[in-house]
Amino acid sequence: MTPTAAVIGAGVAGPVAAMALQRAGIDATVHEAHPAVADDVGVFLTLQVNGVSALRAIDAADAVTGLGFATPAMRFRSGTGKLLGAVSTGAPLADGTVGVTLRRADLYRALRDEALRRGIRIEHGRRLVDARPVAGGVRAEFADGSAVTADVLVGADGIRSRVRQAIDPAAAPARYVPVLNVGGYAPPQETGARPGEYEMVFGKRAFFGFAVAPDGAVWWFANPPRRDEPAPGELAAMTDAQWRAWLHDLFAVDNTRACAIIASTPGEISGWATYDLPSVRRWHRDGMVVIGDAAHATSPASGQGASMAIEDAVELGRCLRDHPDPATAFAAYERLRRARVERVVAHGARSSNAKAAGPVARVLRDAVLPLFLRRQAKQATKWLHDHQIPWEDRVVAP
Ligand SMILES: Cc1cc2nc3c(=O)[nH]c(=O)nc-3n(C[C@H](O)[C@H](O)[C@H](O)COP(=O)(O)OP(=O)(O)OC[C@H]3O[C@@H](n4cnc5c(N)ncnc54)[C@H](O)[C@@H]3O)c2cc1C
């Protein structure tokens, strides 16, 4: 009989996992809590070359071709406007493909549509509430009262993963990272930025970044520092006017375009808190496994959340293809992935903390950063961006 998988979550990791599992000869169904595809919450993100390369391993990269725009480089400045350095976002792939910046909702939609095109079932409105091993596999129970049993259960259900909890009820909760996120799309205007280059500004009071899209629109984000974790509902209760006033106050002291870009942004501005998961101690148990943010959420500062989720999903497919016994496959998957993703999460946390630096740390940071960026520009981050998944190669059992 064809082995089956229930994949929980149709964000980034879920549809890719289902496609990789299908390639591995496993019949996967995706169960998503939301009744429809996510809206533009979270604004935009970057899909790095290693993420595109991982999609290519299962011939799914065409699904994202033409979405967003190429962003192969970043220039860093201090709040005075002084150039601190520039780095690439990874060496181009053999055909010249570089990292892209795209709307989060567009990425979700593209991956979901590609999975559907390949005949994968995606069921919306199915919120997992419990999962447990039963004879013949794992039983997943949903809030609408329905349930399914599959040979394996893949938790691609994001940072607040229910599957992670089912695997380890004592799993540590997500860690608060002391910067907030806010962003938007401003109309075309003079910014002085080069096409395809992020301008990243370590302002005196907060971090600001933007890139200019091919149509001239300015895609921006800001990271107001916030030491203590916001109370539930606190950020959602802030009005557009409050966000704008606060951001103006944070960036008025800098010699940058931040205030003008934010002021010209139409629509409601709102922000959200940042969390990560530095080390989830159990990734799998009894036919259940977590991938993507559910296993290792990283602060957006790493720029790798989506790419790591895609890499995980493809590697999991490879492991289950070569080792039908779930325990062996999951152990192989963890061995392939854990060190790499935890290094990314640590890098993201360091970058976020640098953005939240106080006055003394800021002076140090601005002094050291040019040296660090020069070193990074030389070595690039080869371990991160040049990563390739050898889909055809057999995974060695751990
Ligand atoms: C609101 C938000 C905004 C973000 N913004 C940015 C950004 O601007 N830039 C950036 O770089 N990264 C951002 N990220 C992070 C980035 O999107 C993730 O790293 C990436 O999407 C990881 O993919 P994933 O599939 O593991 O998790 P997700 O993309 O979070 O997908 C998880 C999916 O599981 C579903 N789900 C959750 N619980 C259940 C359940 N119990 N039952 C069924 N389904 C469930 C969710 O609805 C969701 O569709 C954001 C994440 C979130 C949640």
The ligand as an SDF file (V2000), in Angstrom:
LIG
                    3D

 53 58  0  0  0  0  0  0  0  0999 V2000
    2.5730   36.6350   10.7160 C   0  0  0  0  0  0  0  0  0  0  0  0
    3.9620   36.3210   10.1990 C   0  0  0  0  0  0  0  0  0  0  0  0
    4.6940   37.2890    9.5490 C   0  0  0  0  0  0  0  0  0  0  0  0
    5.9780   37.0270    9.0490 C   0  0  0  0  0  0  0  0  0  0  0  0
    6.6530   37.9850    8.3960 N   0  0  0  0  0  0  0  0  0  0  0  0
    7.8910   37.7500    7.9180 C   0  0  0  0  0  0  0  0  0  0  0  0
    8.5950   38.7390    7.2140 C   0  0  0  0  0  0  0  0  0  0  0  0
    8.0790   39.8440    6.9740 O   0  0  0  0  0  0  0  0  0  0  0  0
    9.8590   38.4620    6.7830 N   0  0  0  0  0  0  0  0  0  0  0  0
   10.4480   37.2290    7.0060 C   0  0  0  0  0  0  0  0  0  0  0  0
   11.6010   37.0130    6.6050 O   0  0  0  0  0  0  0  0  0  0  0  0
    9.7880   36.2670    7.6470 N   0  0  0  0  0  0  0  0  0  0  0  0
    8.5370   36.5020    8.1080 C   0  0  0  0  0  0  0  0  0  0  0  0
    7.8700   35.5520    8.7580 N   0  0  0  0  0  0  0  0  0  0  0  0
    8.5370   34.2740    8.9340 C   0  0  0  0  0  0  0  0  0  0  0  0
    8.4140   33.4290    7.6910 C   0  0  0  0  0  0  0  0  0  0  0  0
    7.1630   33.6570    7.1050 O   0  0  0  0  0  0  0  0  0  0  0  0
    8.6270   31.9940    8.1500 C   0  0  0  0  0  0  0  0  0  0  0  0
    9.9840   31.7860    8.5300 O   0  0  0  0  0  0  0  0  0  0  0  0
    8.2680   30.9840    7.1060 C   0  0  0  0  0  0  0  0  0  0  0  0
    6.9960   31.2750    6.6140 O   0  0  0  0  0  0  0  0  0  0  0  0
    8.3480   29.5850    7.7150 C   0  0  0  0  0  0  0  0  0  0  0  0
    7.4620   28.7270    7.0460 O   0  0  0  0  0  0  0  0  0  0  0  0
    6.6320   27.6370    7.8260 P   0  0  0  0  0  0  0  0  0  0  0  0
    5.8620   26.9400    6.7650 O   0  0  0  0  0  0  0  0  0  0  0  0
    7.5060   26.8430    8.7100 O   0  0  0  0  0  0  0  0  0  0  0  0
    5.6420   28.4100    8.7990 O   0  0  0  0  0  0  0  0  0  0  0  0
    4.4560   29.3990    8.4050 P   0  0  0  0  0  0  0  0  0  0  0  0
    4.7400   30.0580    7.1300 O   0  0  0  0  0  0  0  0  0  0  0  0
    4.1850   30.2130    9.6160 O   0  0  0  0  0  0  0  0  0  0  0  0
    3.2180   28.4150    8.1330 O   0  0  0  0  0  0  0  0  0  0  0  0
    2.5730   27.7120    9.1560 C   0  0  0  0  0  0  0  0  0  0  0  0
    1.1720   27.3760    8.6710 C   0  0  0  0  0  0  0  0  0  0  0  0
    0.5780   26.4840    9.5920 O   0  0  0  0  0  0  0  0  0  0  0  0
   -0.7370   26.8830    9.8450 C   0  0  0  0  0  0  0  0  0  0  0  0
   -1.1220   26.3880   11.1640 N   0  0  0  0  0  0  0  0  0  0  0  0
   -0.6830   26.8390   12.3760 C   0  0  0  0  0  0  0  0  0  0  0  0
   -1.2330   26.1140   13.3550 N   0  0  0  0  0  0  0  0  0  0  0  0
   -2.0070   25.1820   12.7660 C   0  0  0  0  0  0  0  0  0  0  0  0
   -2.8330   24.1340   13.2610 C   0  0  0  0  0  0  0  0  0  0  0  0
   -2.9740   23.9010   14.5840 N   0  0  0  0  0  0  0  0  0  0  0  0
   -3.5140   23.3470   12.3760 N   0  0  0  0  0  0  0  0  0  0  0  0
   -3.3790   23.5590   11.0360 C   0  0  0  0  0  0  0  0  0  0  0  0
   -2.6150   24.5540   10.5080 N   0  0  0  0  0  0  0  0  0  0  0  0
   -1.9410   25.3400   11.3690 C   0  0  0  0  0  0  0  0  0  0  0  0
   -0.6910   28.4000    9.7540 C   0  0  0  0  0  0  0  0  0  0  0  0
   -1.9610   28.9640    9.5140 O   0  0  0  0  0  0  0  0  0  0  0  0
    0.2780   28.5960    8.5870 C   0  0  0  0  0  0  0  0  0  0  0  0
   -0.3920   28.6150    7.3490 O   0  0  0  0  0  0  0  0  0  0  0  0
    6.5670   35.7640    9.2440 C   0  0  0  0  0  0  0  0  0  0  0  0
    5.8190   34.7710    9.8800 C   0  0  0  0  0  0  0  0  0  0  0  0
    4.5300   35.0330   10.3610 C   0  0  0  0  0  0  0  0  0  0  0  0
    3.7410   33.9420   11.0240 C   0  0  0  0  0  0  0  0  0  0  0  0
  1  2  1  0
  2  3  1  0
  2 52  2  0
  3  4  2  0
  4  5  1  0
  4 50  1  0
  5  6  2  0
  6  7  1  0
  6 13  1  0
  7  8  2  0
  7  9  1  0
  9 10  1  0
 10 11  2  0
 10 12  1  0
 12 13  2  0
 13 14  1  0
 14 15  1  0
 14 50  1  0
 15 16  1  0
 16 17  1  0
 16 18  1  0
 18 19  1  0
 18 20  1  0
 20 21  1  0
 20 22  1  0
 22 23  1  0
 23 24  1  0
 24 25  2  0
 24 26  1  0
 24 27  1  0
 27 28  1  0
 28 29  2  0
 28 30  1  0
 28 31  1  0
 31 32  1  0
 32 33  1  0
 33 34  1  0
 33 48  1  0
 34 35  1  0
 35 36  1  0
 35 46  1  0
 36 37  1  0
 36 45  1  0
 37 38  2  0
 38 39  1  0
 39 40  1  0
 39 45  2  0
 40 41  1  0
 40 42  2  0
 42 43  1  0
 43 44  2  0
 44 45  1  0
 46 47  1  0
 46 48  1  0
 48 49  1  0
 50 51  2  0
 51 52  1  0
 52 53  1  0
M  END
$$$$
